[in-house]
Amino acid sequence: MNQDQYDEIYGAADEGFTHAITQADWAKLLGGVHVKLGDAGATSLRNVNVNASAGKSFITTIYHTAYPRDPAAVETFTWIKKDGAVKLYGYHVQSNALTGN
């Protein structure tokens, strides 16, 4: 994200992700996060959850990420592992600097 590689992230994501959000909306979302929070800094892995089913697994990772405008942001990444590959399936960021609270 710090290098504005939104299209590259989108292009490498799973089809479940790309069906949920357009490439333009993804770039707008990450661009907005980047403008409001600044460059992502140090991260700390807080939790990992794995949910496996026939032929695929979902891996959810939760990080505390330090941004210049919010040192306590929480980022949640959902990954899907299928056919031997792990790809981005979902992303969520929680920050008071984004909501104005």
N, C-alpha and C positions, 0 to 999 in steps of 0.2 A: 504494500500500500504506500509506503514512504516514497517509492519511485514512480507512483502513478501508473502502475502496470495493471490497471483494472481489466483491460481487454484480455491480457494474458491469463489472469486468474480465472476469468469467465470461460475462456477457451479450454482451460484444463479441468473445469468442473464437470461433475456428473450431469447427465441429461435430466435427472430429477430436479437439479438445481436450475438448469437453464430453461426448463419448462415453467418454473415458478416465477422467474423474473427475466425481463428482457435485458440484453446487453447494455442498452442505453440507460435503463433504470438502475442497473447494477453500478455503472460508472457514476451516475448521479448520486447514488447512495454513498458509495465509498468516497467520492469527491467531497460530498457534504461533511462526512465524518472527518476527513482529513482537514478541511478548512476550519471546522469548529473545534477540533481537538488538537491539531498539530500532528507532528510525526510521532508514530508509535515508538515508545522507548522500551525500557526493561519490562520483561514479562515474568510472571510466576504462575506455573501450572498449579491449579487448585483442585481439579477433579478430572477423572477419566471414567467414562462409563462405556461398556461394550454390550451390545444387544445383538446376538447372533441368531439367524434363522437360515432356512434352507437356501444355500447358495450365496448368501450375502450377510454382511455384518455392518452394523451402524456403530460408529465410534464417536462419542461426544466428548470434547475437551473444553474445559473452562479455564480461562486465564484471567488473572488480574494484570492489566496492562497500564503502565504509566505513560500518560500523555502530558504535554506541557499544560494544557488547560483542564486536565482531570487526571491526577495521579492514581485514582482508584477506579478506573473504568473496568468493566467486566466484559470479556469477549467470549462468546460461545461458538465453537466450530463443530459442525456435524460432518462427519466423513462417512463415505460408504465404501466398503471393501467388497468387490465382486470381480470374478474372473481374474484374480490375482493382482488387481490394481486398487489403489486407494485414491478417491477423488472427493473434492469438496461437494457436500450435499446441502449444507445450510450454514448461515452465518447470522449472528445477532450480536449487537453491541449495546451495552447499558451504561449510560453516563448521565449524570446530572447536568453536565455542560451541553448535552444535546437536547434535553427536555426543558431546560431553564429552571429546574428545581434546585 
